[in-house]
């Protein structure tokens, strides 16, 4: 801060700052191309920059509205878990930190479970969707998230619906210690429940997906999708470079790099994600949506595609 700012009376500072605050929400600066985008246009474009197609962060509820096309969807209540099992404290009590984030986000934990239907030319396709909320402690994985994923799988199995999970996380929640790490094998139970029921489990990897989340349910989908440019990995690239003392390849741990190396099936633009998921669900659950008497219909492109897709029951 320069000398003029130091001697400027607080009232004068507030006068000029108020003008900035009034307009700050009207425009958003793209972090990639640095172009100023009208916020309403950005929202209408699924928070994708119209100039460079950079994918900006998307809120958990906004993602659900986008997924279900602003149609009807309902939340599934999260199971009750101990709030502060270890009585942990760093710069503040973990219980206080949880209370602050719950007040800030309006959510109980770092995920939302929802039931709704995807729109498709074959009709509506009922699904259960889980969206990790990065605004809630970086989408960190604790007991609440682990039990929530189990609840989502139980709901999907009971109602015979595919399960779609949108990941966004910095990893395990340190305030829950070993209990958060135990959620890595715990969440794989949810995946196994879906497989035993012969129902599709689809993962959409968003920016960022790291740590114990990547090392567990995030990489176990029957189909792995990713948004463009998303950081996906266990340890971050800076940590890896410092450990191996070598420069990593360009684009390392990004969606496109993982697709090229067989870790991701498709990189899908967010604006096309809803239609892509609807087509996948339609193909993977074809036997459940074929009309009566249609079994004798001639083979078509969808039937051929179904043979090429991974099967949830396998």
PyMOL commands that set and color helices and strands:
alter all, ss='L'
color gray80, all
select helices_A, chain A and resi 3-7+10-24+39-44+60-67+94-105+137-139+143-158+174-181+183-196+211-214+217-219+237-244+255-260+270-284+286-289+301-308
alter helices_A, ss='H'
color red, helices_A
select strands_A, chain A and resi 27-29+36-38+73-76+111-118+125-132+162-169+201-209+223-226+266-267
alter strands_A, ss='S'
color yellow, strands_A
deselect
rebuild
show_as cartoon
